[in-house]
Amino acid sequence: MKAAVLYQPNSPLVVEEVEFRGPAPGEVLVRLAASGVCHSDYHVVKGEWTHDLPIVLGHEGAGIVERVGEGVTAVEPSDHVVLSWMPNCGRCHYCITGRPNLCDHPPEVDQASGMWKGDLRLNLFAHVASFAEYTVVPESGAIPIPEEMPLDQASLLGCGVMTGVGAAINTARVRPGSTVAVFGCGGVGLNVIQGAALAGAGRIIAVDLAEDKLEFARRFGATDCLNASQQDPVEAIKESTDGAGVDYGFEAIGNLQAMEQTYASVRKGGMAVIVGMPPHGERMSFPASLLYGERLLTGSLYGSANLRVDIPRLVDLYLGGKLDLDTLITRRYPLEQVNEAFAAMGGGQVGRGVIMF
């Protein structure tokens, strides 16, 4: 089969023939149909996140179950599935208390399974490695969905959509009529906006440096747009909210300055949610006095989701015309053009690029 392999940071991925082995007991072999191109993969390409190389990237995938290993009961061959980059053990404190996104012991693909280039075992990014025609995942990493759900749109549920919508609905629990600011209008930020709109937010202020992204954000529910390259977004947000700030602020870029601005834009008693993931090792700072307004500051991992519950809900919202996934996909690529997809992302392309198999 073909896979896109990263051998060195800051170098192109190599699309080449590799072999897969498995599935081992407890694993699922999936034939990929589509994979979103997400900024988390780009962090690895640029060397901002350290991973053992060589590695097959991609973590936002959907496909069809080809074969299951011994003991697998959650899915069977021919099932359509969304892949999860946070499989869960089902036994730790977080799993049994309904927070599997924080699982302490996510299962790994067996060492003898997975993808190989001759005698060289290829690492699998984020338990998924969806930049390949086939992949092997732990049983809990394959979430069944109805066959009527298009698999290219379904792939986006595996990361960006769940992360963004979940941050608004699950993590922050945005209230109807509230005010919201979203810093960053890329794939995740657009879905925070969608989630806030679904929750009934009264005002949703989109903040970005690019006018085309701000205009795109209006299509997903933004009521106000601020270009942070032309004005101080914190001051503008406060001015538009009678000096108070917003009820909820979300950072969806992974940029330290934007994180600090997000927290500073929240009113007393409000909540700032950090969704974006910065390069490893970076630290944020802010005036300690902000804490005494009882402003909450929290992170959101995978939209605080229980995927086996939340993915089917998102599918129902899409099929019911309430969640826009079609507009999110602005370009489709064959696997051989994966480097062009990253170049478009790095150049500020709006929406999401999707690799099609």
Beta strands, then each sheet from edge to edge (+ up, - down):
strand 1: 2-6
strand 2: 14-17
strand 3: 19-21
strand 4: 27-36
strand 5: 55-56
strand 6: 61-68
strand 7: 80-83
strand 8: 114-117
strand 9: 120-124
strand 10: 134-138
strand 11: 142-145
strand 12: 179-183
strand 13: 203-208
strand 14: 224-227
strand 15: 246-251
strand 16: 266-274
strand 17: 296-299
strand 18: 329-334
strand 19: 352-356
sheet 1: 2+ 1- 5+ 9+ 8- 3+
sheet 2: 10+ 4- 6+ 7- 11+
sheet 3: 10+ 4- 19+ 18+
sheet 4: 14+ 13+ 12+ 15+ 16+ 17+
end
